[in-house]
Amino acid sequence: MTKRKEEKFSVTKAVKSNARDRVGQPKPSRILEEKPRDQIRDQKHKQSLEEIIESSEGEE
């Protein structure tokens, strides 16, 4: 059987391990539903005054 290679000491892993011991495991992440691309584009730009007037006239 071959010998296992010794792992190098990693400061990052040691700090994270220490934090998990003190604070606890982080909460599992949730998958957020992504909005369709069309809805995102509509939200980027405010409606112009003309568009608002036209939409309100069309409702009446």
N, C-alpha and C positions, 0 to 999 in steps of 0.2 A: 504494500500500500504506500502511496506517495504521501509525503508530509504536506500538511496544509501550510500555505504561505501566511506568514504573520501579517496582520493588517496594520497599516500605519495609523498612528493616533491622529484623529481629526478633531480639531477644536470645535468646529461647527456641530458635529454630531454630539459631542460631549455637552455643549451648551443646550442644544435642543432636548437632549435626554434629561438634563437637569431641570429644564423648564417644565417638561411633561410631568416629572415627579412632583414638582411643587404646585403647579397650577392645574394640571390634569390634561387629558387629551382635548384637542380642539373639536368643536362640534362638526359633524359631517356637513359638507356643503350641499346646498339644494340646487337642483337644476331649474334655472329660470326660463320660462317660456319666452321665446323670442318673438317680437312682433313682426308681422310681415313688412317687407321693405317699403311697400307703398305707404303704410301708416307712418313709418318713421320719416319719410320724405315730406309728408303733408305737415307734420308737426314742426319741421325745421323753419318754415316760413309762415309768418303771420298773414292773414288775409288782408288784402288791401281794402280800403273803404269802398271802392267800386264793387268789389266782389261781395262784400257784406250787403250792400244795398240791393244788388241784383238777386242774391239768394232770398232776401226778405220780401222782395216784390214777387218772386216766383211762388212763395208760399201763400200769398193772399189771393 
